[in-house]
Amino acid sequence: MSGHDDVPDWAPRNLPEPGDPETPYTFLGASQPGGAPGPHGPGARPAGPGPGGAGPGGAEAPFDAFSRPARASRPPGPAHAAAKPPRGRWLPCRGRPPRRVGGILLGPLAGAVGLVLLTGLGAYAVAAAGDDCSGDDALTLTVAAAPDIAPAVIRAAGRLNDAKNEVDGRCVRARVRATEPAAVATLLSGKGVAGVTEKPDVWIPDSSLWTKLVGTSDRPGAAGSFTDLGGMASSPIVLAMPRGLATQLRNLGAPEQPSWKDLLAAAGASDSGQDPDAGGGVIPARLFRLQVPDPDRSATGMGSLMLAGALLADSPGGQARFAGVVRTIREGIAASVPAEFAAFGKGDTDRYPVALAPEQAVFSYNARRPAEQAVAVYPAEGTVFLDHPVTVLSRDAAKAGAARLLRRALSDRATRDDVQRLGFRTPGGAAPAAFSPRTGLNPRAPKALPPAPAADVRRTMQSWAQLSLSIRMLSIIDVSGSMDQRLVPGVTRLQATVRTAQGGLSLLPDDSELGQWVFSTKLEGDQDWRELVSVGPLGERLGSATRRQQMLSAFAQIRVKKRGDTGLYDTVMAAFDYMKRTYKPEYVNSVLLWTDGRNEDPGGPSLAETLDHIRREYDPERPVLINMFGNGGDVDVNELRQIARLTRGDAYVAETPEEVQALFLKALSQRVNP
C-alpha cells in the first residue's frame, strides 16, 4: 500500500524503504545505549510504574515546560547508587536528558516553554496589538485552534497583530482560542452546541477529517461551504507502546516495520475464526490491549477507523473484519489521547497496553520523562496523517483577506520552528531535531495513505455509529433430522453451524446480550422450539457460570432430532414477537436463524400468514432485525428472503463450512439503517 500518486500535498513524501543503507533505523526505536540488549528478553514483562504527571482520572496533565516532570522513585540498588559520569555539554539525542536551570527545561524542548503556557485553560488568547488597532474600526478575526497546535497559532497571531496589517483600510487583529475540534464540528454540523456557541472565522482542527465530515452534513442549520488554505503541521498516527515491549518484540525477531495486520491481530482486532496464526508467528496473537480515543470526539480515533477501512477495503471478508476492528476499538476507548498513556507501566493485566496516537503525543508524553518511555511504531503499509488544516469559515470578504494574512504568518519560518518545538512535523514531513531512536521517534517520515474522500469519511463514521452499538441477539439453530447430513467429509450441517456460532461468540464483548434456541417440530409438546439459554449479557453470572460459558456448553450439547421436521414459520414468529416484547433501545435487537430446509409443519402457519404477521407487528420505533441462513440445496431462499426483508434483514445460502462462516460474519456486522 505504498507508492501512491495521490498523496496529499501536506503529507510527507515517501522516503527510502527500510533496509536502505543510507537510512539506518533501529527496530521500533528500542535500541539501548552502546548497542546493549534491552532488559526484557522473550517472555519478560516490561516493568515500571505509570506515567509521570498523571492527572485526575488517569489522564495526564498538560505538559508544562516550566515545572519539573513527575518521576516515579527508583528502588535502591547498584544501578541507582552507581557513580554518575562527569557532566559535559549536552547535545540532542546523546541519551542524557537536558538539564534544568532555575526550574526551566533547557535543550531542544526549551522553545516550547512559552508555547504551551499560552493555551491557558481554553480561554481566548488575544495576541497584543498596537493601541491604534482597537475599537469598532478594527477587523477582528476569531480563530478556533485545536489545543495541541494552539500555542504555535497564538504566537503566529501575535506576530500578525504586531505587524499592523490592514485589509480594506482596517487594521487586522486575530484572537485565538484553544478549542476542541469536536465542539466546533458539533456546532457546524447542526447537531447542537457542545461548548462552542459562535462560529469562528477561522478553524484549525487537528485533521481535515473534521472538515470533510462537517462539509457532508445534511442536517438543518449545518454550515455551508468553507475554504481550506492547507495544513500548517502534520503528525502521523502511530502505534505507541512501552519501550520494554518494543525491546521484547525486537528480541523475538519482529520485523523492523511490522504490518498493521499483524499489529491489529496482536490486539485481537482481526478475530474471525479463519486465521489461527494471526500475528505472523512472531508477534503473538492477542498480546496487546489496544487503547484508542473515541472516534466521535477525536480525529485520532476517526483516523484509526479510516486506516482500518483503507487496509481492509480489498481484503476477503473486509466488512466482517472491519466489524472486528470496531469491536476492538469500542472495547479500548480512552477518554482522550493523553489518557491512552495512563496504563503504560502498569502490570495489572496479562496484555500489554498499546495506543493508537499521533506521533506528537508520543513526543509530549516522553517530554514528561516518565518512568518508561513510549516508542512510536511505524507500520510498513503507511498511515493516516493529522494535517491541521487552516479553514476559513467566514463568508465576509474582508475577513477572508485577513485569514490569508494569518495563513502567511502560519507558514513562516518562526511558526515552522514553533511547530517542531511542539513535536509536530512540518506539512512537508520534516521532523524536529529531537526525533531519534533514543527518544522513541523516527525522524524519517512514514508513508502516507491517500486521503479519504468526504463521502468515505461520512460512510465510515455512520458504520461506526451503527457497529459500535451493542448487540442483543437471539440465535436459533435448526435441529431437524436433515441437519445430520454431511457438508464435506467429516462435517455435518449441524456441526458446521455450531462451530460458526462458537466462533461468532468470541467476537462479542461481555456486554452483548445473547440467547440460544433450537427448533424442529414438537420439541416441547406441540411447541416447535426450545430455549437453551435465556437472552441476557454474556458476562452475567447464572449460578456458577457466566452466560457465555452456558452458551458454549449448550453448543456442545446440541443434537439433531432424528425424525424431526422443520417448524420454520411458527418459530420465526415466536422469536420475532419475543425480541420485540423485550426490546432494548440501547442495543441492536436481532434474530439470527439457521436452517437447512423449507417449512415442513402441516399444522403450523403458512408463508402468507407469517408475512402478514411480521408486516403488522414490525415497528420502526422498536426495530427487530431478522437474518436467516440457509444451509444446503433444500433451502427455499426466496421464502427466507421475503420474511427477512420485511425487517430490513436478509437471507443467505451457504454450501460449505467456509461460506457459512463468511456469511455469518457478514450478518453479524449488519445493522438497521437509520
KAHU-V68450 format. One record per helix or strand of 3 or more residues. SS is the DSSP state (a for helix, b for strand). FROM is the first residue (numbers start at 1). TO is the last residue. If there is no record, write none. Layout:
ss from to
SS FROM TO
SS FROM TO
//
This chain:
ss from to
a 27 29
a 33 35
a 56 58
a 78 81
a 112 117
b 124 126
a 135 137
b 139 145
a 147 162
b 170 178
a 181 188
b 202 204
a 208 215
b 227 231
b 234 242
a 243 252
a 260 266
b 288 293
a 299 312
a 318 331
a 337 343
b 352 358
a 359 367
b 374 377
b 389 392
a 397 409
a 413 421
a 437 439
a 454 467
b 470 478
a 481 484
b 486 488
a 493 505
b 513 524
b 527 537
a 547 557
a 568 581
b 587 595
a 607 617
a 620 622
b 625 631
a 637 645
b 651 654
a 657 668
//
